[in-house]
């Protein structure tokens, strides 16, 4: 436990004492902020128009504003996660510090989980900062809290799977660029696989749709908490963590 | 303290280590000597548990590396060839981190960092980032890291590489002083370094153990003598006495008794005096039976040559 905490602390500090964390969070805020602004503007125009036609009727903020925003965010994180996870193992492999970790009384799982939670922490912070946008809605509107909460929970669960995926790919190479591009390719694949599902046959199509990481977020964005999606994200996470373990072990054997 | 038995390591089809066996006693400083790519680093990495062996066993303090890796890792301080530093960390934070994963008592972490920093005299750079340090200082921080938690076994892969002459002397002195309490394996491709610090030397070449001896004996063997093995049928004491009387012979010992009247003798003679002819006629003239006569394999001299030329290039 203490070993894992030590590795977690070191990696988390590595993120937050270097520009990486701030560049990532800043970039994420700018992109989500632009979408937020555009959506808010069209939402206001729409609700204004509705109000002009029928006095007293208000448009549902959760459905018309929060949901598209969350759906949007679920795609943007696919682009950001590779940047978060690219260094987690690659850097240690390159600098030779992997040798330090592996020759000290630390188990593989302590290394993997320490690194996973460090990069996941950055993800959580990054996503949480966008909650400021929601606060504005609460100040000037009357959105329901639970659907927003469940939506954010969905983003975080999806992130757990994505971060584990990124960590796994980072454990395969000592080149950070390769790790980033590889993870980017993988997240894109998990996204577009859902589109392909529309054109594939009935059974094959539903399999493809099931594998699409964004598809599972749809219910969360509506404020519906379905355990089958929870299971999907957690399985993705566990499978990726397990693969990371295998990757570290096999690297030892290959030398 | 360290027992290596029949160690074999393949990288794919390439054999990096071919059947090495040796052991290191407690408090001994063992030097690993060999040209580059001889298998020194691979052997050390296997002992530290960084990678598994293809065949063979390694035991440290009675624990098998493969079966009880954590118990072994707890007892080893390891300095890899390139000091494993986190460049984005201050030296102090880095050493604290190492102390934590080595399981130093929470309250004792700061004191432990101070202790090792003092030992390798890096106290004045503790608050600098590793990135800003020179090669020599990085090497010392690497050494400090290995010393944390005072492990009984130290494994140092080329500890003096990249240091200036003054620092080299300091580090050698440090290693010597650590030798009284620790069991140390250090690798080097510099011959004098071994004779200065080590109590025993293992010479490795192309994955094979070529020789294992004290530095004094080795140097004597390498520089002042030629070794010949001779198997003679005859009264062993008489034969030994006769061989010792030859003027070219420096020393002669009985290597193996193969019976009451048959013995294998190891004869060391002065360089350049090929005594095989004389030895043969001695045996024959004394009416003993000459069963075998062979010079020691040349590989040791060849390696020695490689090592010495390397040293001259450095100077």
Interface residues (C-beta under 8 A of the other chain):
Chain A: X2 X3 X6 X7 X9 X10 X13 X14 X17 X18 X95 X96 X97 X99 X100 X101 X102 X103 X104 X105 X106 X107 X252 X253 X254 X255
Chain B: X9 X11 X12 X16 X42 X45 X48 X49 X50 X51 X52 X70 X73 X74 X76 X78 X80 X82 X83 X84 X85 X86 X87 X88 X89 X93 X97 X98 X100 X101 X102 X103 X145
